[in-house]
Amino acid sequence: MQKKPPRCVAAVDLGSNSFHMIVCSLTDGKLQTVDRLREMVRLAAGLDKKNVLDHDTQKRALACLERFGQRIRDFPHDSVRAVGTNTLRNAKNAQQFLEKAEKALNHPIHIISGIEEARLIYQGVAHSVGSTADLRLVVDIGGGSTEYIIGEEDIPKKKESLSMGCVSMSKRFFPRGQLSKNAFGKSILYAELKLEPFQKKFHRKHWEQAIGSSGTLRSIDKVLQAKGWSNNGITMSGLENLVAHIKQCEHINELNLPDLDPERLPVFPGGVAIAYATFKNLDIDQMSVADGALREGLIQDLLGRIYDHDIRSATVKTLADRYHTDKHHANRIKQTIRHMLSQLSCDSCLLDKPEVEQFLEWAGELHEIGHDIAHNQYHKHSAYIIEHADLAGFTNQDQTLLATIIRCHKRKFPRSRFNELPAPWNNLAPFMTIILRLAVVLHRNRQEHVLPDFTIGITKSTIELRFPSGWLLNSPLTHADLIQEADYLKPVGFKLEFS
């Protein structure tokens, strides 16, 4: 029976400059925005030289999430997507902050890679503009990173994320709001150096239209229109006028720019430097500005999951194809996993969660991709690829979970690895891994024969397998493998019984 779609969905973006939330009603697959919230938190400004997020910034961020949480506290978890971006990617104490942040919001928060952020931004823009251009460049200047994407319709073709944003740039080159011609020149040069390796990839000859999607670019657009420096989006000539004006000032309080939100003023010069360097290096003459951004992309991604078009499943298939996995063997593994999970819908192990089956099926499909590198220790190669690759749709936590299950699916069972996973996966993943291990053991001969109708039960730390009478006696290799598996699990507190 297909699960009924939620009436409302929400997306929360914990950006390096601002936190955003969008709430939409969902009727017959159609979205209508019912609420938007935005607060300038400036998370990136709270990172010290050792990349530790300071107490005051955490406090400000948690207060914001408490307010957001009041609006969506009672939403089901599968109707909300909340993600952290550049600052939380870099903060050494991000995990400790996330534990408090999830309590404040009352929903899980995942950290996404820069490339995944770029993909989601493009999705948000693609669904918010009516462009007829075949190929378009999308630029998003965030607080701690800037994303560049070339795409066609709703498909991103090229994606990059550079570690420069309006907050980090302003903090580096314009401390305490101080401005100078020399400092601004250095900030532009810094941005150009960051962009230089990708200049050819994103140059104007590869696209027909440029679209900006961030608060920084929307603010620049407003200022240029208000000053009469541009009447058609952001133009290079308008930016040159803005840059000349900024270079004449000694402090941000002297800027006196109309239609510029006072909250954005402290980070505006850094954003302008990135925009100017982008226009200059990529040979952009004009850029329109879109309303859609990361949170709208999150909503579109969430819709895909709700209506069984999860981009992650497509990513897994692509990865399996790329590394030439044995699809027939993977399907046998997945069928056996489903057979075991159907018997384990018990409250004590919580393995009846839909996400458990989803991650285990992905693990069954990808556990052997490391064979394409080397047969020996292939499970380690498989885990490394999954943990470090840019996998569309997957968050950092998703990839770590999947990599951990696959890394531990054979030989010794390093239980300490699971302790590093966030709740509830730190408790669920050991049992999930054991299920994958058993499926692999039962199909070790890689033949097409059908397994007998065996049963499995899990009680606390005991796993019990029961086969039809005489089957194990007639399957001595499987019997020996199960004995070996019991020896692997015993030192870490699991008891495997079989008969």
Steps between C-alpha positions, in 0.01 A plus 500: 500500500647833393548751776276806479699818413521763776278808484797733557873482438782723621866568426754665730833636375762567769712727283826665595336843494125448540271223616199452272182296530225446245170324572277379216162334482488188282181414314489243218873539451478878464682741732384831640726706724323586824783635714855630472736586785849647480740610770851642461705275730848545344616155600827539306596802710506275806784280376829570674846442352480133599160459330313467828153652511486739796242493779325829419444405137368158601264667744371736229455211257318281752262783590415534130441126466274506805284755320505296179424189701186653646359518145584142393543316830207267439580423135595135432876462453459375143323824401792724605851535358751704696860541385818677603748638248854639488550613859371174644711310247808671643422542870692252715223501759220467245376168642463640852313800361274280285391297802372818664364638173291190431341528843418865435348431158356159599614359165818332370756735341744371238818656368531502121811526285567803285423303182169378644421857603564609141267229366220603737545871423464425132182302564356793694584746223382271219155469658466873567591656166335475161820521301499381139879488482645161410798536734519733799755590760375524857712681761423497872715712734443369850653597831786251487499356149407590145343248264526498121276274291434464129179316423235432243132507601501328843822301449830639634787415265802656674527586870764659723505644850777743600582580862441874487188683611378844598555441874842337477622756244376798701651358818835447326537825304268749673528437876274719715351647183818682395532565126786611275584493133796273572295250709226484240755439224650215704155347558425499126839345424440232764163411344652492152774262617235269650302506177795477259519115482132491394501803269505293181233260628245774577592761238213667314562301183354197683160653589236740369359665812642585845274482806583600858317337789637626832410778741829670411416517130142608570635782719747609231216499247283722723784747561585528131137566409456755779818687402409493132819311417304220332144447382529140384619279782866510600728634228876525478480878455275525807744292705789722392311804630431321829863392539622856431260631766617246761867581434435865587371413850702432815225323695179312417300772680602740223354287221149652523359262244122514444289185540783316680376312807700630803546138614684420178726807514789337697539220241410696186854600389620138505202394291559780248866396465398143415233619257741736322772233473241255366376741232857587404642145485200336332441791260143565620327811366159460662341278765135463596408411858272212603295449816572127518804375691614217726179466706284480188737233370461311827122510458526360147734227624259419781216466250707247310538290815129527582394389151762224461740692277788508749808633321713289734374177344596627155844594638549149640411346164745730320777413748431127467520531120819703516677236714363201303329322789348154461134605483360145522696435818398840644134422431531167685656681797221761502228234477645319801528828693130569433412146615682554829362849561143379443544281808658769717221757537549505874513796736810366672727542197309772309607343171157559352589863422465564123844664495657178630387297200594785266857527627545123513385462139746770395771319698408174328534668162830677574690276742720357225588814302850479650564188288567738211807626691628178660347171611704495819343719771230602249258592779741774614529636146120494465456693824763758405334572166158541660623723781702736281318512165258777399174305512195694384223507759713364784596706802833457678324299772330278239834418340671434833221261604507311170880486498509368859255218426698397192840537669389262778312244292776236498782365716552669837212702641647835624209605720673822607435643152128506569542713812597795279165494315221736612193362674309282427745351251765437766261238641335381178802474268664201682185290447467628142860399432444153646204452265718594202777271626260206528355563153852503355595180685187318381579592139873444514491238220341765272273244336141547388355236733215610726565507872273297725223675689708579809398712797690766692439656838687766697472530876724765653846383385404149389437419135328168436480328159284194438522294179287205384601168652814354346580804280815606687618137505479497121666844474834453680666811354215726615511328839873572526446863393236549771736356762765748384244783509404411859871520592524849344195627691572343840783737610274806452212362705276341236394138514414329170304176538391278209353156445 
